[in-house]
Amino acid sequence: MDNLVLTLIGPDRPGLVEAVAEVIAAEGGNWLESRMAHLAGKFAGILRVEVPTSKTAAVTQALAKLETRGLKVMVESGVPTASHGSARAMELELVGLDRPGIVREISQLLAGNHVNVEELTTDRTSAPMSGEMLFSARACVRIPADVDLASLRAGLERVASDLMVEIRLADVDTVKGRGR
């Protein structure tokens, strides 16, 4: 079996997920995991599928034909997820008034500490009382065992103070214990 990672984008309309799912199923593939969203009138997604090795070319060709229906699909070979060794899985949450540069500042600090961002979700919403725009982010990160967690937290607190946002970094087990 081959693992394939697909990225797709097109004008949002009913039936896009079904069109991709039909191609995968028709060739004996299995839909493993995905993240998809409606953004600014577009439907965008990323997904991982498993297909029989003998069907990889047929799946790729069939997905390319979806462009005639307005859906652009890019196919990349993937590899099964490897063990992360002693790296620590944590969740980072951020909320504060929106302003340019928040993601850049936080991601620079994380990259400088060799922290891998495995998943990132961001949003802007109107604050309940003031109506100002709030920016929120939630990231699943993997921190190498040799990174000093206290130093990383101190760096995050400095950046949070500079950006005037609240940041929380918690073990994944702690977050799951909250009922998520």
C-alpha positions as CSV (number, residue, x, y, z in Angstrom):
1,M,0.0,0.0,0.0
2,D,1.1,3.6,-0.7
3,N,0.5,6.5,1.5
4,L,-0.5,9.6,-0.4
5,V,-0.9,13.2,0.9
6,L,-3.4,15.3,-1.0
7,T,-3.9,19.0,-0.9
8,L,-6.9,20.4,-2.6
9,I,-8.5,23.8,-3.2
10,G,-11.4,25.1,-5.2
11,P,-14.5,27.3,-5.1
12,D,-16.7,26.0,-2.2
13,R,-19.7,24.1,-3.3
14,P,-21.5,20.9,-2.3
15,G,-20.1,17.7,-3.5
16,L,-16.3,18.4,-3.4
17,V,-15.6,16.0,-0.6
18,E,-17.8,13.4,-2.2
19,A,-15.9,13.7,-5.5
20,V,-12.5,13.1,-3.9
21,A,-13.9,10.2,-1.7
22,E,-15.4,8.6,-4.9
23,V,-12.0,8.6,-6.6
24,I,-10.3,7.1,-3.6
25,A,-12.9,4.4,-3.0
26,A,-13.2,3.5,-6.7
27,E,-9.6,2.5,-6.7
28,G,-9.7,0.5,-3.4
29,G,-8.2,3.3,-1.3
30,N,-8.8,4.2,2.3
31,W,-9.3,7.7,3.6
32,L,-7.1,7.9,6.7
33,E,-7.1,11.5,8.1
34,S,-7.9,15.0,6.9
35,R,-8.3,18.6,7.8
36,M,-10.6,20.7,5.6
37,A,-12.2,24.1,5.8
38,H,-14.1,26.8,4.1
39,L,-11.9,29.9,3.8
40,A,-12.8,33.1,1.9
41,G,-15.2,31.4,-0.5
42,K,-12.7,28.6,-1.1
43,F,-12.7,25.0,0.1
44,A,-9.3,23.9,1.1
45,G,-8.0,20.7,2.6
46,I,-5.2,18.3,3.2
47,L,-5.7,14.6,3.6
48,R,-3.8,11.3,3.8
49,V,-5.0,8.3,2.0
50,E,-3.8,4.7,1.6
51,V,-4.1,3.1,-1.9
52,P,-2.9,-0.2,-3.3
53,T,0.5,0.4,-4.9
54,S,-0.8,-0.9,-8.3
55,K,-3.5,1.8,-8.2
56,T,-1.4,4.9,-7.3
57,A,-1.1,6.1,-10.9
58,A,-4.8,5.6,-11.6
59,V,-5.7,7.5,-8.4
60,T,-3.4,10.4,-9.3
61,Q,-4.8,10.6,-12.8
62,A,-8.4,10.5,-11.6
63,L,-7.8,13.2,-9.0
64,A,-6.1,15.4,-11.7
65,K,-9.4,15.2,-13.8
66,L,-11.2,16.9,-10.9
67,E,-9.7,20.2,-12.1
68,T,-12.3,20.2,-14.8
69,R,-14.8,20.5,-12.0
70,G,-12.9,23.4,-10.4
71,L,-11.0,21.4,-7.8
72,K,-7.2,21.5,-7.9
73,V,-5.6,18.5,-6.3
74,M,-1.9,18.0,-5.7
75,V,-0.7,14.5,-4.8
76,E,2.6,13.7,-2.9
77,S,3.9,10.4,-1.7
78,G,3.8,10.1,2.0
79,V,5.5,7.8,4.5
80,P,3.9,6.1,7.5
81,T,4.3,8.2,10.6
82,A,7.6,7.4,12.4
83,S,8.2,7.3,16.1
84,H,9.1,10.7,17.7
85,G,11.5,9.1,20.2
86,S,11.7,11.1,23.4
87,A,10.2,14.3,22.0
88,R,7.5,15.7,24.1
89,A,4.0,16.4,22.7
90,M,2.5,19.6,23.9
91,E,-0.3,22.0,23.1
92,L,0.2,25.7,22.8
93,E,-2.8,28.1,23.0
94,L,-2.7,31.8,22.4
95,V,-5.4,34.5,22.5
96,G,-5.1,38.3,22.3
97,L,-6.0,41.4,20.3
98,D,-5.2,40.8,16.7
99,R,-2.3,42.5,15.1
100,P,0.2,41.6,12.2
101,G,3.2,39.5,13.2
102,I,1.8,37.2,15.9
103,V,2.3,34.0,14.1
104,R,5.7,35.1,12.9
105,E,7.0,36.0,16.4
106,I,5.8,32.8,18.0
107,S,6.9,30.5,15.1
108,Q,10.4,32.2,15.1
109,L,10.8,31.4,18.8
110,L,9.6,27.8,18.3
111,A,11.9,27.2,15.3
112,G,14.8,28.7,17.2
113,N,14.3,26.0,19.9
114,H,13.9,23.2,17.3
115,V,10.2,22.8,18.2
116,N,8.2,21.2,15.4
117,V,4.7,22.6,14.8
118,E,2.7,19.5,13.8
119,E,-0.7,21.2,13.6
120,L,-1.8,24.8,13.8
121,T,-5.3,26.3,13.9
122,T,-5.9,30.0,14.0
123,D,-9.0,32.2,14.0
124,R,-10.2,35.8,14.3
125,T,-13.3,36.7,16.1
126,S,-15.0,39.8,17.5
127,A,-14.5,40.4,21.2
128,P,-17.8,40.2,23.0
129,M,-17.8,43.5,24.8
130,S,-15.5,45.8,22.8
131,G,-16.0,44.4,19.3
132,E,-12.2,44.5,18.7
133,M,-10.8,41.6,16.7
134,L,-9.3,38.8,18.8
135,F,-6.7,36.4,17.4
136,S,-6.6,32.9,18.7
137,A,-4.3,30.0,17.9
138,R,-4.0,26.4,19.0
139,A,-0.9,24.4,18.0
140,C,0.2,20.8,18.6
141,V,3.9,21.0,19.0
142,R,6.7,18.4,19.5
143,I,9.5,19.5,21.7
144,P,12.9,17.7,21.5
145,A,14.0,16.1,24.8
146,D,17.1,18.2,24.9
147,V,15.2,21.5,24.9
148,D,15.0,23.2,28.3
149,L,11.3,23.5,28.9
150,A,11.7,26.3,31.5
151,S,13.7,28.3,29.1
152,L,11.2,27.8,26.3
153,R,8.4,28.8,28.6
154,A,10.3,32.0,29.6
155,G,10.8,32.8,26.0
156,L,7.1,32.3,25.2
157,E,6.2,34.6,28.2
158,R,8.6,37.3,26.9
159,V,7.0,37.2,23.4
160,A,3.5,37.1,24.9
161,S,4.3,40.2,27.0
162,D,5.6,42.0,23.9
163,L,2.6,41.0,21.8
164,M,0.1,41.6,24.7
165,V,-1.4,38.1,24.3
166,E,-2.0,35.2,26.6
167,I,0.0,32.0,25.9
168,R,-0.5,28.6,27.5
169,L,1.8,25.6,26.9
170,A,0.5,22.3,28.4
171,D,1.3,18.6,28.1
172,V,-1.1,16.9,25.7
173,D,-2.1,14.5,28.5
174,T,-3.1,17.5,30.7
175,V,-5.2,19.0,27.9
176,K,-6.9,15.7,27.2
177,G,-7.7,15.4,30.9
178,R,-9.8,18.6,30.6
179,G,-12.5,16.7,28.7
180,R,-11.5,17.5,25.2
